[in-house]
Amino acid sequence: MKIFINKFFGIVALLLVLSCDNGIDPITKVDPGADAGAPQVTLKYPVDGTKIKVNDPVVAINIEFEVTDDIEVETISVLINNSEIASMSGDFKDYRRVLAEVPFDNVTTGQHELKIVATDISGNNTTATANFEKEPPYIPLFANETIYMDFETDYTEFISVTRATEVGNPGFAGEGLASNNAYAGTEDSYLTLPTSTMQLGNEISAIFWYKVNASPDRAGILVIGPEDPTNADYPVKQNNRNSGFRLFRENAGGDQRIKLNVGIGDKNVWVDGGDASDIDPNKDEWVSIAFTISTTEARVYINGQLAKESALESPVDWTGTDILSIMSGAPRFTGWNHKSDNSYMDELRFFNVALSQGEIQNILGVTNPYTPADGETMYMAFDGTYKNWVTGATATTVGSPGFAGESKLGADAYAGVDDAYLTFPTTGLLSGEFSAAMWHKVNATPDRAGVLVIGPEDTGNANYPDVQNNRNAGFRFFREDAGGMQRFKLNVGTGAANVWVDGGTAADVDPTANEWVHLAFTISGSKAIVYINGEVAKESDITGVDWTGCDILSIMSGAPRFTGWNHKSDSSFLDELHLYNKALTQSEIQDIMGN
């Protein structure tokens, strides 16, 4: 072979010599012309804003860059924090284009500045700069945490410092619940991690934030399962469910239903909460999903509320479960077409214990960018969304409510329109005490309206469901014309009767003033109080509130549960709505006004 190669090159050389005598011009030197400008420097890694997330206190990186010039690159200098770590000059292999990697093994925790200074043979120079950060080692925020992924810049799992394996081309969302980014699913794409670092035992929990994309109409979300080599279509289709778990979603009448399946050795158990596990994909909202597996039961939680609990005859079995799939059922759970998920995922955490509901809700309070006050169950800023920032859930809209284009605080406020309002389920809102505080700019048309209502259905009304007025449970906070003023009143149901909290002129607001007014009310076991601009307008004795049949909260309308006296939608503006599961004091209300 070597002799052949030498003879071959000899023949090629001879042909080149002969060609020069057969009409082909010889190679001649070409004048490159005048130098048109300074070199161009392109940074490839790190770039401006890069965050290095590795648990080691000091790490090594390869600095990657490209330098080009129209004539010739003469020198290149690489500096970290204004100290030169490398210098290049002279005979570059390609004198007009230099691709380089420079190792640097002393990146400490903190901010750093990279500079690349390139000079051409005419003395022109260019400096490219990138500020990057080596973040502190990740310290788990919660006990027994075994996996944490924030999907902010890459697919690193920060506790074991393992980079997830990418299958296909997963992406990033450009938005996130707790940061500026999140995982974005794409077709035939997902991540995998080895389970060797997860400390798999008799208990396991996972929690994450999720924004569902209903296409495809079914998908795997998190799967740890065994191979299924006995399947006739293995490895394309696999569905061995007798070990590990499968968390996935499926279409349920237009909603997406979250389900869990747990393998316990010789069989598997379903955790299917029905409509309690449904997510409306049309709301385009972040939802918290969690599941726990103990030795005796498996549970699924939506936004911190229990959707379903199923008993386990024996603990979860981990036989053959060596990989975790993230945002797909593939490769181990594809028999029913639960493949890649095109939804968004953020703040994924696993634990080697079965978390309690309280622990799950605590995690939500930590990972949600809004930190609720003591006893706070709802906060709505109305800054372009109808989101409850305490839970992450978004209100159901009835009709076409809008936004005001102005606000008391923040960027915007709710703007009521005819036959429009918001509702939430009352799950997590009700207790023996209750308070609400809000800013309101009244529109006296219509001349009466509901503001906040939690009440029962009134099936005994002759004109049900169009007309309802059962006032013996829940409360009704509303306004009515009072000689040109708008008077705010509260009615509280105590079970067998109802109590009025009507402050008369002390509860009046002048609609012609066109100003924001702070409204609040509190309900305890013995008192119900209405406040206007932090001052008591009226206090009434009660025997405690009754919540029988009170399953929905209506915001800015009496509908559907308090329409008997025509207290329907409110065309006013509403901002900074807070609800609490305690009776606020007057000083606490005044503090809220000042925030």
N, C-alpha and C positions, 0 to 999 in steps of 0.2 A: 504493500500500500504506500509506504514512504517513497519507494522508487517511482511509483506511478505518479505520485503527486509532484515530485521533482521534475520528471519528464514532462508532465502536463504544463507546469509553469514555464519550463524552457520553451515549449512550443508556443505558448501565449506570448512570451517575450519576443520570439522570432517573428510572429505575426504582427506585433506592434511595430517592430522595426521595418518590416516590409510595407506596412500600411503607410508609413511616413513617406514612402517613395511612390505611393499610389494615389495621390490627390487629397489625402487627409492632412489638414493643417496640424502642425505640432502645437503642444501646450505652450502658451505664452503668458507672461505675467500681466495682470490687469490692475491698473491704478484704482484703489478703492475710493478715491475722491475725498472731498473735504469731510471732516468730522461733523456730523449733523447735530450732535448733542450729547448729553450725559448718559451713562448707562441706565438701564431699567432693572430694578430689583423687585422680585416677587417672593414674598415669604410664603412658605407652605406649612411649616410647623416649627414652633408655635405661632399662631396668628394673634392679632389683637383680641383680647377677651378670653383666650384659652384658659380653662381651669383644669389643672392636673389633680385628679382625685385618686390618690394612692395612699394607703395607710402608712407606708414607710415615711419616717420624718425627713429623709433625704433621698432623692431619686435621681436617676440618670435619664437623659433624653437625647434624641438625635435632632439637631437643628437642621431643618431642610429649607433650601431656598434655590432660586434661579436668578442668574445675572445675565443680561444680554446687552450688547452694544453694536452699533452699526459698523465700527471699525475694529477695535480690539480692546478686550478687558485686560488691564494691567495688574491691579491689586484688589484684593478683597480683605476686609477686616471684620471680624465677628466680635461683638462686645456684649457682655452681660453686666448690667448695672454699671456701665461705663468702664468696665475692666475688660481689656482685650483677652479673649480666650483662644483665638486662632487668627493667623494671618496667611494669606495666599498671594502668590505673585509669580510672574514669569510664564513659562511655556504651558499654558492650559491646552488640553487636548483639542478643544474647540475654542479658539480665541475670541469668537463672537458670542458664544453661548456656554455658560458654565452652570451645570447642575451639581449641587454639592450637599453633602451631609457632614455636619460637624458634631461629634459627640461631646456632651457636657454632663459630668457625673456629680454635680454639686448643686442641684436645685433644692433649696431649703424651703420650709413652709413660709409663705408670705408672697408679697408682690415682687415682680421682677420686670426689668426692661431689657428687651433684646434690640440690638442695633446691628444692621448689616451696612457697611460703608464700602461702596464699589467705586473704583477710579479707572478711567480709560487712559490710553496712551497720550491723549492730548491734555490730560490733567483735569478733565471734567469728572465730578464725583456726585454720587447720589447716596442718601441715607434712608433706609427703610426701618421703621420702628414698630415694635409690638409690645404691648404690656400684657403680661400673663401672670397667673397666680398658681402657686402650689398650695392647695387647700389643706387645712389641718386634717390629721387622720380622723376618719369617721368613728365616732363613739356612739354606740347604739343608744337611742333615746329611751328605749323601753326594755324592761327585763325580758329575758328569754327570746330576744329578737335574733333570728338566724339569717334573714335575707332583707336587704334594703336596696331598692333601685329607685332613683329619682328621675331617670331618663332626661336629664337636663342637657347634657352634651354628648353622651355616649351610652352604651349598654353595660356599664360596669356594675357589678354587685359589690357593695362597699364593705361588707363585713368580712367576706373571704377575699376581697379584692380580686374577683374573677370577672373577666370579660365574657359576657354571654356569647354563645355561638349564634351567628346570624344565618338564618336559612332564607333564601330569596333576597329581597330588598326591602326590609322594614324601614320606616322613616321616622320623622319627628313632626310633631303637630304644629309647632310655632306658637303654642299656647299651653298653659298648664293650670292645674288647680292651685298648687302650692309654689310654683316657680314659673319661669318663662317658657317651659317646654314640657313635652310629654311624649310617650311612645305613640306613633301613628301607624296603625296596621295597613298593610297593602296585600294585594292578592298573592296567595301562595308564599307568604312570608311570615316568619315568627322567630322567636328566640328559644334557645335551650340552655339550661344550666345542669351540671352534674348534681345529683342529690347527695353526694358524699359529704358536702359541707353543711347539710341541713339538720343533722342530728335527728334523723327520723326515729320516732318512738311511738308510744301509744296515744299521744296527743299532738295536734297540730292546728294552727290557725293561720289565716291569711286575711289581709285587709288592703284595699286599694281604692283609688278614685277612678271613675270610669265614665266616659261620654260615648254613648252607644251610637253606632251607625247600623241601621237595620238592613243594610245590604252588604253581604248576603244575609238571608233571613234566618240563618242559624250559624253558629260558630263555637269553637272551643275557646275558653278564656285561660284557664289554668288546668294543667293535667299532669299528674304523676301516675303513670300506669305501666303495666308489664307488656312485653311483646305478645303477639297473638299468632304464633306460627302455624297453628292448626286451622286458621281461617283459610278458606278456599282461595281467597284473593290476596293473601299475604304476599308482600308487605304493603300493598297499596291500600287494602282495607284491614283495619284491626279494631277489635272491640272486646277485648278481655277485661271485664269489669270486676273481677273477683279479688283484685288487690289495688292499692292506691286510691286515688280519687279523680273525679272529673267534674270541673266547674264549667258550665257552658250556658248558652242562651239559645232560645228558639222563638219563632213567631207565635204569638198568642192573640189572634184577632187584631193585629196591627201593633200591639205592644210587643216588647221583647221580654220573655220570661226567663229569669235566672234560676238554674237548677243545679243540684249537686248530687253526685252518685259516689258512694263509698263502698269499696271492696273489703270484705271481712274474712276472706279465705275461701270458703266454699260457696259463697253467695255475695250479693251486693244489695245495698240499701239506697232507696231514693229519698231525697229531701226536696220536695216540690211544693212550694207555698201557694201555688195557684196565683190568683190575681194579686195577692200580697207581695209576690216576688216580681211583679211586672214593672217595666220601665217604659215610659212613653218616649219613643225616639224622636217625635216631632218637637219635643221641648228643647232639644239641643243643650242639655244641662249636664253638669258633673254630678254624679251620684256615687255615694260610698257603698261598696259591696264588701261584705266580710263573711267568712264561714269559719266555724270551729268544729273540731272533731275530738271528742273525749273518749274515754273507754266505754261509755254507756249511751252517748247520743251525739248526733251531728246537727248543726244549726246553720241557717243562712240568715244574714241580717242585711236589710236595705236601709241606708242612711241611719244606722245605729238602732233600728227597730227590728225585732225578731219577726221574720217572715214565715219561718217553718222550723220545727224541731222534729227529728225522727229518732227513735230508739235504735241502738245497736246491740245485737245479741252478743257480740264479741268485738274486741278492738280492731282498728284498721290493720290490714295485712299489707306489708311492704314487699312481698316476694317479687323479685324481678323488676323493681321500680328504680332504675338507675338514672333517669333524666326527668327534669321538670321542663314542660313545654309552656311557653308564655305567649298568649294571644293566638293560640291555635290548638285544635285537638290533635293535629299531626305531631309525631307519626303514630302514636299509640291509640288514638280514639277517633277513627275516621270512618267507622262502619256505617254510621248514620249521617255522614257528610258534614260533621262538625269540624270544619277545617279552619283556615285563617280568618281572623277577625279584623275588619277594617275600622274598628272603633279606636278611641284614644284611651290610654291608660297612664296613670300618674301615681307616684308615691306607693309603690308596691312593697309590702312588708309580710314576712312569714315569721311565725313563732313556734317554738317546740312545746307549747302548752295550749290548752283550750282556754282562750280568753273569756272572761265574763262580759256581759252586756255593758256593765259600767266601765270596764277597761277599754272596750271598743269605743264607747262614746268619749272617753278621755283621749284616745288616740285621734279621734275626729276633731276634738277641740284643739289639739296640738297641731295637726297637719292642715286644718282649715286656716286660711289667712286671717279670718276674723276670730278674735278671742272673746267669747261672750262673758258678760259680767255674771256675778253670782245670781243664780236663779233665772238667768235669761234664756228663753226658749226660742225666741224669734227676733231677728233684726233684718229689716228691709230698708235699704238705702234708696231704692228706685233709680239708681244711676244707670239707666239703660236696660235694666233687667228687673224681673219680678222674683228675685232669688231671696230665700231665707239664708242669710250668711251663717247662721248658727249650725244648720244641718246640711247646707248645700242644695236643698231641694228648691224647685221653682214652682210657683203657684200655677194652678189651672186657671186659664182665662175664660171668662164667659163674655160673649160679645167681642168688642174691639176696644178695650181700654188703651190709653195712650200715655205719653210722657209730656210733661209741662214745658220743657225747654227752659225752665228756671227751677230753683230749689232754695230751701232754707239752708241746707248744708249739702256739700258734695256737688255733683255735676247735673243732677236732674231730679225730678219728682214725678209721682203718679198723677195723671190727669184723667179724671172721670169723664165718661161720655154716656149718653143715653143707653140704657139696657146693657151696661157692661160692668163687670166687677171681677174680683179674684176670689179663689177659694183654696184652702189647704185642708187636708185631713187633720183632725185634732189630736192625732197620735203624738204623745209627748208634750202636749200643751196644757193638759188639765190636771188640777190638783185641788186641795182644799182651799188654797188661796190663789188669786189671780190678779195681775196688774197689766195695764197697757199705757203706753205713752207715745205721743206722736205730735208732729207739726201739721197744721191744717190751714189752708187758705180757702175760705168758704165762697162758694158760688150759690146765691140764693135761688137759682133756678135749676131744678125744681124747688119748690118752697119747703119741701120735707124730703128726707133721705135717711137711709141707714148708713152708718159709718163702720162699725164693727159688730158682728153678730155671731154668736155661737148658740144655737137653739135646736130643739127637737122638731121632728116633723109634726104636722098638725093634721093627721089623717081623719080626724073627726069633723073637720071643717066641711061644710056642705059644698064649698067651691074648691076643695083640695084637688090638685096641688097648686093651682094658680093663686089661691088666697090661703095664707097660713098665719096663725097668730097664737100658737101655744107658748105661753110665757112662764110656765111653771118649772122650767129647767133652763140652765144656761144664762146668758145675758143678751141684752140688746142696747147698744150705744148708738144714738141717733140724734138728728136735729129736726126742728120744726120752726115755722114762722111764728114770731111773737111780736106783733105790732111793727113789722118791718125788720126787726132783729131776727137772728137765728139762735134759738135756744137749744142747748145740748142737754140731753137727758139720758139716764141709765135706768134700765129695768133688769132686776135680778130674780131668777126663779129659784125658789127654795124647796121645791118638791110638791107640797100641797097648795102653794100660793106663790105670789110674786110681790116684790117690793119695789117701789118707785124711789128714785134719787133725782129729784127735780129741784134745782136751785133757784128757780124763778129768774128774776132779772140778774142775779149773780152769775148765772150760767149763760147769759146772752152775749153774742158776738155780733158786731156791726158789719154786715157784708159790704157796705159802701166804703169801708176803710181799706179794703183790698190789701190786707196784711196777714202775715203768718201768725197764727195763734197756737200756743202749746196746749194740747188737751191731754188729760190723763184720768184714769180711774183705777181704783183698787177695790178688791173684794177679799175680805177675810172671813173668819168664822163668825164674826159678830157685827162687822161694819161694812158698808159700801159707800165709797167717797168719790165724788167728781171734783177734779181740779181744773181751773182755767188759768193759764199762765203761772202755774205753780202755787196758786192760792185756792183754798177750799171754797168750792161753790155750794156744795151740799153734802151732808153726811146723813145716812139713814141706818137704823139698826136692822140687822138680818139674823137669821138662824143658820146661816151657811148656804152656799150655793149647791144646787143639785145638777149633776151633769147627765142625767138619764137621757139617752137618745141623742146626745150632742156629738155628732161625728164629723161635722164640717165647720170651719171658720169662714165666714164671708167678710171680705174687705171692700169697703166703699159701696155697700148696698145692704139692704135688709133681705133681699132675695137670696135663696129661695124660702127661708124659714120664717121671715117676719115681713109679710107684705099685706097683712089684713087692713092696715090703715094707710097703705100706699107709700110706705117708707122703702122705696126702691133705690135705684142707682143714684149715687152722689156725683155730680159734675164738678165738684171742687177738686183742689190739689191736695195731695197727701205726701208727706216726707218723713223720713227717719222714724219708722214704726218699730217699737220695741214691745215685746211681750215677756212676762215673767211668771214663774210658778210660785210667787210669793206676793204678799201685800207690801208694796213699797211705802216707805215713810215719806212725809212731805219733803224732808231735806234731800232724800234720794231723788225724788222727782225734780227738785230744783237743780240738783247736780246734773241730771240728764239734760235738762234744758240748757245748761251752760256748756255741755260737751259739743 
